[in-house]
Amino acid sequence: MKRIGFIGMGNMAQAIASGWISQKLLTPDQIYAYAPHYDKLKKNAEKIGFTACRDRKEMLEACDVFLMACKPYQIEGILGEIKEDLKGKALLSVAAGWNYERYSAYLDPSTRFQYIMPNTPAMVGEGVLLFEETNSLEKEERERMMGLFCALGKVEIIPDHLMGVAMAITGCGPAFIDMIIEGLGDAGVKYGLPRDKAYALTSQMILGSAKLQLKTGEHPGLLKDKVCSPAGTTIRGVDALEHMGIRAAMIDAIDAIM
Ligand SMILES: NC(=O)c1ccc[n+]([C@@H]2O[C@H](COP(=O)([O-])OP(=O)(O)OC[C@H]3O[C@@H](n4cnc5c(N)ncnc54)[C@H](OP(=O)(O)O)[C@@H]3O)[C@@H](O)[C@H]2O)c1
């Protein structure tokens, strides 16, 4: 594997680099990183194990593949400065909204490109990594990259025109689930559970329910029905949630993002 140079080493980049290094997919000398605040970068390098570059040029010359991991509004300026250095090399990007079409206007045609959208659960190896279908990586190069990103969760290739809705669900969805964890946690506290226990029980329940659906592939409505015994307690809660329009609320939330 060639060296990968990280342009920016914030929260998402650290999650990616940590996943690769901790799972021994790459060695510290295969991950170079540049970020403007060198002291901060160096501290993270000592913690995670990548190679910190004080000078951006050093990283650009040492690597053949790059990962753009700074904020979306910074990218146009950065590309203006490094476009020449990226000629003939590969660039992956995790910056929201910077897809293949948008990069094409800034990159030299010889720069190979792939847009990837991770989500925060990637930080614990349970992410969803959306790979935009249109890309210009070489076939083997893309397969290698997908193999690396598997270390952070599930890799999915998504047609370009569906990236928006897929990102709304996987990228914003964790916040919706966090609200559910908070709400059920509050209910637990209301009836006497210690708060930390209430959150732990709720989160494990959500993790288990998600795994059950993934593993069985069963329709979520069927899984719900299996929990609802006639005249039982669960159906009373389901009834209350239906009155509050929980499913319509989820669709409305995605409508609000799109
Ligand atoms: N966090 C998420 O959950 C998430 C999910 C999906 C996608 N993303 C995408 O990931 C990207 C990074 O997000 P983040 O949350 O990791 O941000 P972040 O923690 O704020 O990190 C931004 C990084 O960019 C660096 N940087 C700033 N100016 C730079 C420059 N001119 N050249 C090179 N590096 C520069 C910063 O360095 P200094 O600290 O030294 O200033 C920092 O290391 C965003 O584009 C976002 O859309 C994030």
The ligand as an SDF file (V2000), in Angstrom:
LIG
                    3D

 48 52  0  0  0  0  0  0  0  0999 V2000
  -17.3420   14.9630   12.0510 N   0  0  0  0  0  0  0  0  0  0  0  0
  -18.2660   14.2580   11.4020 C   0  0  0  0  0  0  0  0  0  0  0  0
  -19.1400   13.6340   11.9880 O   0  0  0  0  0  0  0  0  0  0  0  0
  -18.2370   14.1650    9.9110 C   0  0  0  0  0  0  0  0  0  0  0  0
  -19.0670   13.2420    9.2470 C   0  0  0  0  0  0  0  0  0  0  0  0
  -18.9980   13.1600    7.8470 C   0  0  0  0  0  0  0  0  0  0  0  0
  -18.1550   13.9890    7.1470 C   0  0  0  0  0  0  0  0  0  0  0  0
  -17.3930   14.8980    7.8130 N   0  0  0  0  0  0  0  0  0  0  0  0
  -16.5440   15.7900    7.0390 C   0  0  0  0  0  0  0  0  0  0  0  0
  -15.2310   15.7170    7.5200 O   0  0  0  0  0  0  0  0  0  0  0  0
  -14.5930   16.9650    7.3410 C   0  0  0  0  0  0  0  0  0  0  0  0
  -13.8720   17.3170    8.6270 C   0  0  0  0  0  0  0  0  0  0  0  0
  -14.8080   17.4300    9.6760 O   0  0  0  0  0  0  0  0  0  0  0  0
  -14.3160   17.3360   11.1830 P   0  0  0  0  0  0  0  0  0  0  0  0
  -15.5260   17.2660   12.0160 O   0  0  0  0  0  0  0  0  0  0  0  0
  -13.2700   16.2760   11.3140 O   0  0  0  0  0  0  0  0  0  0  0  0
  -13.6330   18.7900   11.3310 O   0  0  0  0  0  0  0  0  0  0  0  0
  -12.5510   19.3000   12.3620 P   0  0  0  0  0  0  0  0  0  0  0  0
  -12.4830   18.3950   13.5420 O   0  0  0  0  0  0  0  0  0  0  0  0
  -12.8230   20.7510   12.5940 O   0  0  0  0  0  0  0  0  0  0  0  0
  -11.1720   19.1650   11.5590 O   0  0  0  0  0  0  0  0  0  0  0  0
  -10.8110   20.0150   10.5330 C   0  0  0  0  0  0  0  0  0  0  0  0
   -9.3430   19.7910   10.2210 C   0  0  0  0  0  0  0  0  0  0  0  0
   -8.9780   20.5880    9.1040 O   0  0  0  0  0  0  0  0  0  0  0  0
   -7.7270   21.1940    9.3800 C   0  0  0  0  0  0  0  0  0  0  0  0
   -7.4760   22.3590    8.5500 N   0  0  0  0  0  0  0  0  0  0  0  0
   -7.9460   23.6210    8.6750 C   0  0  0  0  0  0  0  0  0  0  0  0
   -7.4520   24.4020    7.6980 N   0  0  0  0  0  0  0  0  0  0  0  0
   -6.6600   23.6120    6.9170 C   0  0  0  0  0  0  0  0  0  0  0  0
   -5.8420   23.8300    5.7870 C   0  0  0  0  0  0  0  0  0  0  0  0
   -5.7640   25.0280    5.2020 N   0  0  0  0  0  0  0  0  0  0  0  0
   -5.1490   22.7810    5.2760 N   0  0  0  0  0  0  0  0  0  0  0  0
   -5.2230   21.5510    5.8390 C   0  0  0  0  0  0  0  0  0  0  0  0
   -5.9550   21.2920    6.9350 N   0  0  0  0  0  0  0  0  0  0  0  0
   -6.6750   22.3050    7.4620 C   0  0  0  0  0  0  0  0  0  0  0  0
   -7.8060   21.4970   10.8560 C   0  0  0  0  0  0  0  0  0  0  0  0
   -6.5160   21.7260   11.3620 O   0  0  0  0  0  0  0  0  0  0  0  0
   -6.2370   22.5950   12.6840 P   0  0  0  0  0  0  0  0  0  0  0  0
   -6.9480   21.9050   13.7930 O   0  0  0  0  0  0  0  0  0  0  0  0
   -4.7600   22.5440   12.7820 O   0  0  0  0  0  0  0  0  0  0  0  0
   -6.7790   23.9610   12.4160 O   0  0  0  0  0  0  0  0  0  0  0  0
   -8.4160   20.1850   11.3640 C   0  0  0  0  0  0  0  0  0  0  0  0
   -7.4100   19.2050   11.5160 O   0  0  0  0  0  0  0  0  0  0  0  0
  -15.6890   17.9800    6.9860 C   0  0  0  0  0  0  0  0  0  0  0  0
  -15.5370   18.3570    5.6450 O   0  0  0  0  0  0  0  0  0  0  0  0
  -16.9790   17.2440    7.2000 C   0  0  0  0  0  0  0  0  0  0  0  0
  -17.9410   17.5900    6.2160 O   0  0  0  0  0  0  0  0  0  0  0  0
  -17.3980   14.9920    9.1650 C   0  0  0  0  0  0  0  0  0  0  0  0
  1  2  1  0
  2  3  2  0
  2  4  1  0
  4  5  1  0
  4 48  2  0
  5  6  2  0
  6  7  1  0
  7  8  2  0
  8  9  1  0
  8 48  1  0
  9 10  1  0
  9 46  1  0
 10 11  1  0
 11 12  1  0
 11 44  1  0
 12 13  1  0
 13 14  1  0
 14 15  2  0
 14 16  1  0
 14 17  1  0
 17 18  1  0
 18 19  2  0
 18 20  1  0
 18 21  1  0
 21 22  1  0
 22 23  1  0
 23 24  1  0
 23 42  1  0
 24 25  1  0
 25 26  1  0
 25 36  1  0
 26 27  1  0
 26 35  1  0
 27 28  2  0
 28 29  1  0
 29 30  1  0
 29 35  2  0
 30 31  1  0
 30 32  2  0
 32 33  1  0
 33 34  2  0
 34 35  1  0
 36 37  1  0
 36 42  1  0
 37 38  1  0
 38 39  2  0
 38 40  1  0
 38 41  1  0
 42 43  1  0
 44 45  1  0
 44 46  1  0
 46 47  1  0
M  CHG  2   8   1  16  -1
M  END
$$$$
